[in-house]
Amino acid sequence: MATLVIGLGNPGGEYASSRHNVGWRALAELERRGRFGRERKEGPSKIREGSVDGLDIVIARPTTYMNLSGRAGRHLTAKLGTGPEDAIVVHDDLDLPLGRLRLRRGGSAGGQRGVRHLIDSWQTQDFMRVRIGIGRPPPGVDPVDYVLQAFDPDERERLPAIVGRAADAVVAIVREGLEPAMNQFNRAPDD
């Protein structure tokens, strides 16, 4: 059975380069590396089925706004006959420095509204996450505004490596399981 990988983001061109959409960028990197069929609508998501390194994956981008991501998650797990515990959710995280990854299963939403809606919709916290650090906003900048802003030029230079590492983490989870992937990716890239 293919692994469901849900990237959180906001639809619409005005959000494409925002910090909140870094999860979608990681999905784009997976697509670049693999072989995937045409994108199609599946409930409140756009999905592509295919493989990366011989591993079967279904990539999903909710077409709702971030804070309603659970609609897509609930529909997809029901449609694909899989449980939330087998899904991997890739999303931005304000509480991690830019580029830092944190892989885990379960836990709170930590203020991430898309994750909060998934927890509420699935009625469980028991799903795997690839959290991609985007850093805290500068003093005086509202976190809601910060996540909807584009990365600054210095950050943009680092983005290919960041999303590449996030894609590596997803592949490692699918291939080896969460624990080995956590041991590999839950440390700073320089460690």
Secondary structure, DSSP 8 states (H G I E B T S, - for coil): --EEEEE----SGGGTTBGGGHHHHHHHHHHHHSEE---EE-SSEEEEEEEETTEEEEEEEESS-GGGHHHHHHHHHHHHT--GGG-EEEEEETTS-TT-EEEEES---TT-HHHHHHHHHHT---SEEEEEE-----TT--HHHHHHSB--HHHHHHHHHHHHHHHHHHHHHHHH-HHHHHHHHSS-TT-
